[in-house]
């Protein structure tokens, strides 16, 4: 799940890959502090909210109003059209539920994000080292 989450494919695709319900994926991700944000997504997601563009507008509205189960709605919309949920242009070709192009782009974005996180970690280490040295110098 950690690997799939890092690829930024989103909770519904992870649930499908691991043959679990989306609810169990979200629960476990929350317990393990794993982010389920899709690649490039920055804002915090409301629990149970599906990434924009995954569902047709009328279905998203039905889910929002509580008259449709999001997982079932996602299933129905996927069966209706096997188009990539990210671009809506190409056919789904990966097990993750995206076209090759979108899947690879998401993977690339996840790697870029990892590099950025690592840079942040190095910056923090450097700042801590500075603080430590400053504290020692005043002793
Ligand atoms: Zn696509």
Backbone and ligand atoms as CSV (ligand in chain L), in Angstrom:
chain,resi,resn,atom,element,x,y,z
A,1,UNK,N,N,0.822,-1.192,0.000
A,1,UNK,CA,C,0.000,0.000,0.000
A,1,UNK,C,C,0.867,1.258,0.000
A,2,UNK,N,N,1.973,1.216,0.780
A,2,UNK,CA,C,2.895,2.349,0.824
A,2,UNK,C,C,3.432,2.658,-0.573
A,3,UNK,N,N,3.824,1.631,-1.314
A,3,UNK,CA,C,4.361,1.811,-2.663
A,3,UNK,C,C,3.317,2.416,-3.589
A,4,UNK,N,N,2.111,1.858,-3.549
A,4,UNK,CA,C,1.045,2.353,-4.420
A,4,UNK,C,C,0.668,3.782,-4.057
A,5,UNK,N,N,0.646,4.072,-2.750
A,5,UNK,CA,C,0.306,5.423,-2.305
A,5,UNK,C,C,1.368,6.406,-2.794
A,6,UNK,N,N,2.639,5.959,-2.754
A,6,UNK,CA,C,3.745,6.824,-3.193
A,6,UNK,C,C,3.659,7.106,-4.688
A,7,UNK,N,N,3.028,6.173,-5.423
A,7,UNK,CA,C,2.883,6.368,-6.870
A,7,UNK,C,C,1.799,7.402,-7.169
A,8,UNK,N,N,1.058,7.801,-6.122
A,8,UNK,CA,C,0.049,8.848,-6.294
A,8,UNK,C,C,-1.131,8.455,-7.155
A,9,UNK,N,N,-1.533,7.193,-7.077
A,9,UNK,CA,C,-2.637,6.741,-7.932
A,9,UNK,C,C,-3.995,6.931,-7.260
A,10,UNK,N,N,-3.997,7.262,-5.985
A,10,UNK,CA,C,-5.262,7.528,-5.300
A,10,UNK,C,C,-5.884,6.293,-4.665
A,11,UNK,N,N,-6.726,6.552,-3.664
A,11,UNK,CA,C,-7.326,5.473,-2.871
A,11,UNK,C,C,-8.158,4.465,-3.686
A,12,UNK,N,N,-9.015,4.933,-4.614
A,12,UNK,CA,C,-9.829,3.952,-5.348
A,12,UNK,C,C,-8.987,2.942,-6.134
A,13,UNK,N,N,-7.909,3.437,-6.767
A,13,UNK,CA,C,-7.050,2.548,-7.559
A,13,UNK,C,C,-6.259,1.605,-6.648
A,14,UNK,N,N,-5.839,2.099,-5.488
A,14,UNK,CA,C,-5.119,1.264,-4.528
A,14,UNK,C,C,-6.043,0.158,-4.026
A,15,UNK,N,N,-7.278,0.538,-3.714
A,15,UNK,CA,C,-8.264,-0.434,-3.245
A,15,UNK,C,C,-8.470,-1.536,-4.283
A,16,UNK,N,N,-8.515,-1.119,-5.543
A,16,UNK,CA,C,-8.721,-2.088,-6.613
A,16,UNK,C,C,-7.521,-3.028,-6.738
A,17,UNK,N,N,-6.326,-2.438,-6.700
A,17,UNK,CA,C,-5.087,-3.219,-6.818
A,17,UNK,C,C,-4.971,-4.258,-5.711
A,18,UNK,N,N,-5.291,-3.856,-4.502
A,18,UNK,CA,C,-5.099,-4.731,-3.347
A,18,UNK,C,C,-6.347,-5.549,-3.025
A,19,UNK,N,N,-7.377,-5.363,-3.862
A,19,UNK,CA,C,-8.637,-6.082,-3.685
A,19,UNK,C,C,-9.199,-5.904,-2.273
A,20,UNK,N,N,-9.228,-4.648,-1.871
A,20,UNK,CA,C,-9.819,-4.266,-0.581
A,20,UNK,C,C,-10.835,-3.153,-0.861
A,21,UNK,N,N,-11.654,-2.875,0.139
A,21,UNK,CA,C,-12.581,-1.757,-0.057
A,21,UNK,C,C,-11.810,-0.454,0.120
A,22,UNK,N,N,-12.352,0.593,-0.483
A,22,UNK,CA,C,-11.706,1.894,-0.366
A,22,UNK,C,C,-11.704,2.336,1.104
A,23,UNK,N,N,-12.780,1.993,1.808
A,23,UNK,CA,C,-12.881,2.367,3.229
A,23,UNK,C,C,-11.761,1.726,4.046
A,24,UNK,N,N,-11.460,0.452,3.781
A,24,UNK,CA,C,-10.404,-0.223,4.547
A,24,UNK,C,C,-9.033,0.348,4.208
A,25,UNK,N,N,-8.847,0.739,2.924
A,25,UNK,CA,C,-7.584,1.366,2.516
A,25,UNK,C,C,-7.411,2.699,3.257
A,26,UNK,N,N,-8.481,3.490,3.286
A,26,UNK,CA,C,-8.400,4.799,3.952
A,26,UNK,C,C,-8.153,4.656,5.457
A,27,UNK,N,N,-8.807,3.675,6.046
A,27,UNK,CA,C,-8.661,3.456,7.484
A,27,UNK,C,C,-7.213,3.069,7.819
A,28,UNK,N,N,-6.680,2.120,7.007
A,28,UNK,CA,C,-5.326,1.641,7.233
A,28,UNK,C,C,-4.294,2.749,6.951
A,29,UNK,N,N,-4.548,3.519,5.885
A,29,UNK,CA,C,-3.638,4.619,5.534
A,29,UNK,C,C,-3.591,5.635,6.670
A,30,UNK,N,N,-4.745,5.903,7.244
A,30,UNK,CA,C,-4.821,6.848,8.355
A,30,UNK,C,C,-4.050,6.314,9.568
A,31,UNK,N,N,-4.235,5.030,9.859
A,31,UNK,CA,C,-3.547,4.410,10.996
A,31,UNK,C,C,-2.038,4.402,10.799
A,32,UNK,N,N,-1.605,4.177,9.548
A,32,UNK,CA,C,-0.171,4.098,9.248
A,32,UNK,C,C,0.402,5.454,8.830
A,33,UNK,N,N,-0.419,6.499,8.893
A,33,UNK,CA,C,0.000,7.856,8.494
A,33,UNK,C,C,0.527,7.875,7.054
A,34,UNK,N,N,-0.165,7.186,6.143
A,34,UNK,CA,C,0.215,7.176,4.732
A,34,UNK,C,C,-0.710,8.121,3.979
A,35,UNK,N,N,-0.112,9.023,3.178
A,35,UNK,CA,C,-0.912,9.951,2.392
A,35,UNK,C,C,-1.478,9.250,1.172
A,36,UNK,N,N,-2.756,9.473,0.918
A,36,UNK,CA,C,-3.406,8.865,-0.251
A,36,UNK,C,C,-3.627,9.888,-1.357
A,37,UNK,N,N,-3.025,11.070,-1.212
A,37,UNK,CA,C,-3.212,12.099,-2.232
A,37,UNK,C,C,-2.691,11.609,-3.572
A,38,UNK,N,N,-3.393,12.015,-4.624
A,38,UNK,CA,C,-2.937,11.660,-5.958
A,38,UNK,C,C,-1.747,12.542,-6.308
A,39,UNK,N,N,-0.963,12.091,-7.290
A,39,UNK,CA,C,0.253,12.807,-7.660
A,39,UNK,C,C,-0.057,14.260,-7.996
A,40,UNK,N,N,0.726,15.156,-7.425
A,40,UNK,CA,C,0.566,16.568,-7.723
A,40,UNK,C,C,-0.498,17.251,-6.884
A,41,UNK,N,N,-1.299,16.471,-6.184
A,41,UNK,CA,C,-2.357,17.073,-5.375
A,41,UNK,C,C,-1.776,17.596,-4.079
A,42,UNK,N,N,-2.152,18.829,-3.712
A,42,UNK,CA,C,-1.546,19.460,-2.554
A,42,UNK,C,C,-2.537,19.627,-1.394
A,43,UNK,N,N,-3.751,19.957,-1.745
A,43,UNK,CA,C,-4.686,20.326,-0.680
A,43,UNK,C,C,-5.127,19.095,0.106
A,44,UNK,N,N,-5.564,19.323,1.340
A,44,UNK,CA,C,-6.052,18.238,2.171
A,44,UNK,C,C,-7.382,17.749,1.656
A,45,UNK,N,N,-7.572,16.447,1.733
A,45,UNK,CA,C,-8.823,15.892,1.244
A,45,UNK,C,C,-9.759,15.599,2.414
A,46,UNK,N,N,-11.046,15.819,2.188
A,46,UNK,CA,C,-12.037,15.453,3.197
A,46,UNK,C,C,-12.149,13.934,3.149
A,47,UNK,N,N,-12.258,13.305,4.312
A,47,UNK,CA,C,-12.333,11.844,4.367
A,47,UNK,C,C,-13.483,11.334,3.490
A,48,UNK,N,N,-13.173,10.393,2.631
A,48,UNK,CA,C,-14.195,9.794,1.779
A,48,UNK,C,C,-14.411,10.527,0.470
A,49,UNK,N,N,-13.791,11.696,0.335
A,49,UNK,CA,C,-13.930,12.465,-0.900
A,49,UNK,C,C,-13.135,11.797,-2.009
A,50,UNK,N,N,-13.715,11.748,-3.194
A,50,UNK,CA,C,-13.001,11.154,-4.316
A,50,UNK,C,C,-12.295,12.261,-5.082
A,51,UNK,N,N,-11.074,11.986,-5.581
A,51,UNK,CA,C,-10.361,13.014,-6.333
A,51,UNK,C,C,-11.210,13.530,-7.488
A,52,UNK,N,N,-11.114,14.829,-7.726
A,52,UNK,CA,C,-11.883,15.456,-8.797
A,52,UNK,C,C,-11.596,14.784,-10.135
A,53,UNK,N,N,-12.620,14.605,-10.921
A,53,UNK,CA,C,-12.441,14.048,-12.253
A,53,UNK,C,C,-12.623,12.549,-12.312
A,54,UNK,N,N,-12.701,11.914,-11.145
A,54,UNK,CA,C,-12.841,10.465,-11.148
A,54,UNK,C,C,-14.285,10.039,-11.489
A,55,UNK,N,N,-15.214,10.845,-11.050
A,55,UNK,CA,C,-16.616,10.519,-11.303
A,55,UNK,C,C,-17.254,11.580,-12.183
A,56,UNK,N,N,-18.196,11.155,-13.030
A,56,UNK,CA,C,-18.935,12.159,-13.795
A,56,UNK,C,C,-19.678,13.069,-12.819
A,57,UNK,N,N,-19.915,14.330,-13.238
A,57,UNK,CA,C,-20.528,15.336,-12.357
A,57,UNK,C,C,-21.799,14.874,-11.654
A,58,UNK,N,N,-22.696,14.236,-12.409
A,58,UNK,CA,C,-23.990,13.868,-11.813
A,58,UNK,C,C,-23.800,12.799,-10.730
A,59,UNK,N,N,-22.818,11.920,-10.923
A,59,UNK,CA,C,-22.549,10.897,-9.913
A,59,UNK,C,C,-21.904,11.506,-8.679
A,60,UNK,N,N,-20.978,12.460,-8.911
A,60,UNK,CA,C,-20.298,13.113,-7.802
A,60,UNK,C,C,-21.331,13.847,-6.941
A,61,UNK,N,N,-22.297,14.456,-7.622
A,61,UNK,CA,C,-23.345,15.156,-6.920
A,61,UNK,C,C,-24.179,14.179,-6.087
A,62,UNK,N,N,-24.502,13.035,-6.660
A,62,UNK,CA,C,-25.295,12.017,-5.965
A,62,UNK,C,C,-24.544,11.516,-4.728
A,63,UNK,N,N,-23.218,11.320,-4.897
A,63,UNK,CA,C,-22.392,10.869,-3.770
A,63,UNK,C,C,-22.394,11.929,-2.680
A,64,UNK,N,N,-22.240,13.193,-3.125
A,64,UNK,CA,C,-22.205,14.294,-2.175
A,64,UNK,C,C,-23.519,14.400,-1.399
A,65,UNK,N,N,-24.621,14.157,-2.075
A,65,UNK,CA,C,-25.935,14.248,-1.439
A,65,UNK,C,C,-26.265,12.989,-0.638
A,66,UNK,N,N,-25.385,11.997,-0.751
A,66,UNK,CA,C,-25.577,10.783,0.045
A,66,UNK,C,C,-26.512,9.762,-0.568
A,67,UNK,N,N,-26.935,9.992,-1.811
A,67,UNK,CA,C,-27.873,9.054,-2.426
A,67,UNK,C,C,-27.153,7.950,-3.199
A,68,UNK,N,N,-25.807,8.016,-3.242
A,68,UNK,CA,C,-25.069,6.988,-3.951
A,68,UNK,C,C,-23.791,6.646,-3.189
A,69,UNK,N,N,-23.490,5.375,-3.109
A,69,UNK,CA,C,-22.279,4.925,-2.449
A,69,UNK,C,C,-21.090,5.215,-3.368
A,70,UNK,N,N,-20.057,5.931,-2.889
A,70,UNK,CA,C,-18.946,6.319,-3.773
A,70,UNK,C,C,-18.222,5.146,-4.427
A,71,UNK,N,N,-18.058,4.064,-3.678
A,71,UNK,CA,C,-17.341,2.914,-4.248
A,71,UNK,C,C,-18.166,2.285,-5.361
A,72,UNK,N,N,-19.462,2.099,-5.106
A,72,UNK,CA,C,-20.341,1.521,-6.117
A,72,UNK,C,C,-20.458,2.443,-7.323
A,73,UNK,N,N,-20.526,3.753,-7.058
A,73,UNK,CA,C,-20.627,4.731,-8.139
A,73,UNK,C,C,-19.372,4.695,-8.995
A,74,UNK,N,N,-18.225,4.582,-8.328
A,74,UNK,CA,C,-16.956,4.505,-9.038
A,74,UNK,C,C,-16.909,3.243,-9.906
A,75,UNK,N,N,-17.404,2.139,-9.350
A,75,UNK,CA,C,-17.472,0.871,-10.083
A,75,UNK,C,C,-18.335,1.013,-11.329
A,76,UNK,N,N,-19.524,1.587,-11.131
A,76,UNK,CA,C,-20.457,1.758,-12.249
A,76,UNK,C,C,-19.863,2.622,-13.348
A,77,UNK,N,N,-19.243,3.740,-12.921
A,77,UNK,CA,C,-18.721,4.651,-13.938
A,77,UNK,C,C,-17.540,4.022,-14.669
A,78,UNK,N,N,-16.809,3.146,-13.961
A,78,UNK,CA,C,-15.665,2.492,-14.593
A,78,UNK,C,C,-16.132,1.463,-15.623
A,79,UNK,N,N,-17.187,0.731,-15.254
A,79,UNK,CA,C,-17.707,-0.273,-16.180
A,79,UNK,C,C,-18.299,0.382,-17.418
A,80,UNK,N,N,-18.943,1.553,-17.195
A,80,UNK,CA,C,-19.599,2.242,-18.298
A,80,UNK,C,C,-18.576,2.672,-19.349
A,81,UNK,N,N,-17.463,3.231,-18.893
A,81,UNK,CA,C,-16.445,3.698,-19.830
A,81,UNK,C,C,-15.067,3.306,-19.307
A,82,UNK,N,N,-14.317,2.593,-20.109
A,82,UNK,CA,C,-12.973,2.195,-19.699
A,82,UNK,C,C,-11.959,3.250,-20.094
A,83,UNK,N,N,-12.341,4.527,-19.920
A,83,UNK,CA,C,-11.431,5.625,-20.220
A,83,UNK,C,C,-10.615,5.951,-18.971
A,84,UNK,N,N,-9.379,6.386,-19.187
A,84,UNK,CA,C,-8.506,6.771,-18.089
A,84,UNK,C,C,-9.186,7.877,-17.273
A,85,UNK,N,N,-9.304,7.694,-15.944
A,85,UNK,CA,C,-9.986,8.700,-15.127
A,85,UNK,C,C,-9.209,10.010,-14.997
A,86,UNK,N,N,-7.909,9.968,-15.290
A,86,UNK,CA,C,-7.101,11.179,-15.146
A,86,UNK,C,C,-7.226,12.093,-16.361
A,87,UNK,N,N,-7.117,11.525,-17.564
A,87,UNK,CA,C,-7.160,12.365,-18.770
A,87,UNK,C,C,-8.503,12.268,-19.480
A,88,UNK,N,N,-9.186,11.146,-19.299
A,88,UNK,CA,C,-10.481,10.970,-19.945
A,88,UNK,C,C,-10.403,10.850,-21.451
A,89,UNK,N,N,-9.187,10.655,-21.972
A,89,UNK,CA,C,-8.992,10.606,-23.424
A,89,UNK,C,C,-8.610,9.197,-23.869
A,90,UNK,N,N,-7.564,8.664,-23.187
A,90,UNK,CA,C,-7.042,7.357,-23.575
A,90,UNK,C,C,-7.704,6.236,-22.786
A,91,UNK,N,N,-7.632,5.025,-23.332
A,91,UNK,CA,C,-8.180,3.864,-22.638
A,91,UNK,C,C,-7.300,3.483,-21.459
A,92,UNK,N,N,-7.934,2.919,-20.450
A,92,UNK,CA,C,-7.192,2.403,-19.300
A,92,UNK,C,C,-6.318,1.248,-19.772
A,93,UNK,N,N,-5.028,1.281,-19.381
A,93,UNK,CA,C,-4.149,0.207,-19.835
A,93,UNK,C,C,-3.324,-0.411,-18.712
A,94,UNK,N,N,-3.294,0.236,-17.540
A,94,UNK,CA,C,-2.527,-0.335,-16.435
A,94,UNK,C,C,-3.470,-0.917,-15.400
A,95,UNK,N,N,-2.941,-1.803,-14.544
A,95,UNK,CA,C,-3.760,-2.383,-13.483
A,95,UNK,C,C,-4.139,-1.324,-12.463
A,96,UNK,N,N,-3.373,-0.228,-12.446
A,96,UNK,CA,C,-3.658,0.857,-11.514
A,96,UNK,C,C,-4.886,1.654,-11.951
A,97,UNK,N,N,-5.379,1.387,-13.148
A,97,UNK,CA,C,-6.596,2.047,-13.605
A,97,UNK,C,C,-6.387,3.322,-14.405
A,98,UNK,N,N,-5.152,3.532,-14.888
A,98,UNK,CA,C,-4.885,4.704,-15.701
A,98,UNK,C,C,-4.344,4.285,-17.061
A,99,UNK,N,N,-4.274,5.240,-18.007
A,99,UNK,CA,C,-3.607,4.955,-19.277
A,99,UNK,C,C,-2.100,4.974,-18.992
A,100,UNK,N,N,-1.302,4.416,-19.899
A,100,UNK,CA,C,0.154,4.356,-19.689
A,100,UNK,C,C,0.733,5.732,-19.407
A,101,UNK,N,N,0.328,6.716,-20.219
A,101,UNK,CA,C,0.858,8.070,-20.097
A,101,UNK,C,C,0.598,8.653,-18.707
A,102,UNK,N,N,-0.651,8.593,-18.262
A,102,UNK,CA,C,-0.988,9.165,-16.956
A,102,UNK,C,C,-0.331,8.388,-15.827
A,103,UNK,N,N,-0.268,7.071,-15.969
A,103,UNK,CA,C,0.361,6.249,-14.936
A,103,UNK,C,C,1.828,6.636,-14.778
A,104,UNK,N,N,2.547,6.727,-15.896
A,104,UNK,CA,C,3.977,7.065,-15.855
A,104,UNK,C,C,4.186,8.493,-15.338
A,105,UNK,N,N,3.283,9.412,-15.732
A,105,UNK,CA,C,3.393,10.793,-15.251
A,105,UNK,C,C,3.208,10.846,-13.743
A,106,UNK,N,N,2.249,10.070,-13.248
A,106,UNK,CA,C,2.000,10.056,-11.814
A,106,UNK,C,C,3.194,9.461,-11.067
A,107,UNK,N,N,3.749,8.423,-11.648
A,107,UNK,CA,C,4.928,7.793,-11.060
A,107,UNK,C,C,6.082,8.807,-11.003
A,108,UNK,N,N,6.280,9.521,-12.114
A,108,UNK,CA,C,7.338,10.531,-12.192
A,108,UNK,C,C,7.106,11.623,-11.150
A,109,UNK,N,N,5.853,12.060,-11.004
A,109,UNK,CA,C,5.522,13.103,-10.026
A,109,UNK,C,C,5.819,12.615,-8.614
A,110,UNK,N,N,5.532,11.328,-8.361
A,110,UNK,CA,C,5.792,10.763,-7.031
A,110,UNK,C,C,7.293,10.762,-6.751
A,111,UNK,N,N,8.091,10.452,-7.781
A,111,UNK,CA,C,9.554,10.465,-7.598
A,111,UNK,C,C,10.061,11.882,-7.352
A,112,UNK,N,N,9.504,12.848,-8.107
A,112,UNK,CA,C,9.901,14.244,-7.889
A,112,UNK,C,C,9.553,14.670,-6.470
A,113,UNK,N,N,8.402,14.242,-5.998
A,113,UNK,CA,C,7.954,14.588,-4.650
A,113,UNK,C,C,8.916,13.995,-3.612
A,114,UNK,N,N,9.373,12.760,-3.865
A,114,UNK,CA,C,10.324,12.111,-2.956
A,114,UNK,C,C,11.628,12.903,-2.881
A,115,UNK,N,N,12.087,13.370,-4.054
A,115,UNK,CA,C,13.319,14.167,-4.105
A,115,UNK,C,C,13.144,15.445,-3.296
A,116,UNK,N,N,11.986,16.099,-3.451
A,116,UNK,CA,C,11.703,17.329,-2.718
A,116,UNK,C,C,11.663,17.069,-1.219
A,117,UNK,N,N,11.053,15.962,-0.834
A,117,UNK,CA,C,10.983,15.604,0.585
A,117,UNK,C,C,12.378,15.380,1.148
A,118,UNK,N,N,13.209,14.701,0.370
A,118,UNK,CA,C,14.587,14.432,0.791
A,118,UNK,C,C,15.364,15.737,0.949
A,119,UNK,N,N,15.156,16.685,0.041
A,119,UNK,CA,C,15.815,17.996,0.123
A,119,UNK,C,C,15.372,18.714,1.394
A,120,UNK,N,N,14.097,18.608,1.711
A,120,UNK,CA,C,13.570,19.218,2.933
A,120,UNK,C,C,14.196,18.603,4.166
A,121,UNK,N,N,14.370,17.286,4.125
A,121,UNK,CA,C,14.960,16.580,5.255
A,121,UNK,C,C,16.410,17.025,5.474
A,122,UNK,N,N,17.146,17.178,4.351
A,122,UNK,CA,C,18.544,17.628,4.447
A,122,UNK,C,C,18.619,19.038,5.032
A,123,UNK,N,N,17.682,19.913,4.594
A,123,UNK,CA,C,17.642,21.287,5.086
A,123,UNK,C,C,17.396,21.295,6.593
A,124,UNK,N,N,16.492,20.433,7.039
A,124,UNK,CA,C,16.185,20.339,8.466
A,124,UNK,C,C,17.415,19.858,9.237
A,125,UNK,N,N,18.085,18.836,8.710
A,125,UNK,CA,C,19.294,18.322,9.361
A,125,UNK,C,C,20.346,19.414,9.496
A,126,UNK,N,N,20.528,20.187,8.415
A,126,UNK,CA,C,21.524,21.265,8.412
A,126,UNK,C,C,21.163,22.325,9.444
A,127,UNK,N,N,19.887,22.683,9.525
A,127,UNK,CA,C,19.435,23.693,10.484
A,127,UNK,C,C,19.632,23.199,11.911
A,128,UNK,N,N,19.367,21.932,12.143
A,128,UNK,CA,C,19.551,21.360,13.480
A,128,UNK,C,C,21.026,21.358,13.878
A,129,UNK,N,N,21.882,21.035,12.884
A,129,UNK,CA,C,23.316,21.023,13.149
A,129,UNK,C,C,23.796,22.425,13.516
A,130,UNK,N,N,23.288,23.441,12.807
A,130,UNK,CA,C,23.640,24.834,13.098
A,130,UNK,C,C,23.227,25.208,14.513
A,131,UNK,N,N,22.011,24.834,14.868
A,131,UNK,CA,C,21.478,25.152,16.191
A,131,UNK,C,C,22.336,24.487,17.277
A,132,UNK,N,N,22.696,23.247,17.037
A,132,UNK,CA,C,23.510,22.494,17.973
A,132,UNK,C,C,24.869,23.151,18.187
A,133,UNK,N,N,25.476,23.549,17.040
A,133,UNK,CA,C,26.795,24.205,17.109
A,133,UNK,C,C,26.707,25.541,17.839
A,134,UNK,N,N,25.654,26.312,17.543
A,134,UNK,CA,C,25.465,27.617,18.198
A,134,UNK,C,C,25.308,27.433,19.701
A,135,UNK,N,N,24.572,26.424,20.100
A,135,UNK,CA,C,24.337,26.167,21.521
A,135,UNK,C,C,25.651,25.791,22.227
A,136,UNK,N,N,26.473,24.981,21.538
A,136,UNK,CA,C,27.748,24.571,22.125
A,136,UNK,C,C,28.703,25.752,22.281
A,137,UNK,N,N,28.678,26.684,21.273
A,137,UNK,CA,C,29.583,27.826,21.268
A,137,UNK,C,C,29.305,28.779,22.441
A,138,UNK,N,N,28.042,28.851,22.859
A,138,UNK,CA,C,27.694,29.776,23.941
A,138,UNK,C,C,27.960,29.178,25.330
A,139,UNK,N,N,28.302,27.876,25.359
A,139,UNK,CA,C,28.527,27.243,26.655
A,139,UNK,C,C,29.884,27.560,27.250
L,1,ZN,ZN,ZN,-4.738,9.066,-19.006
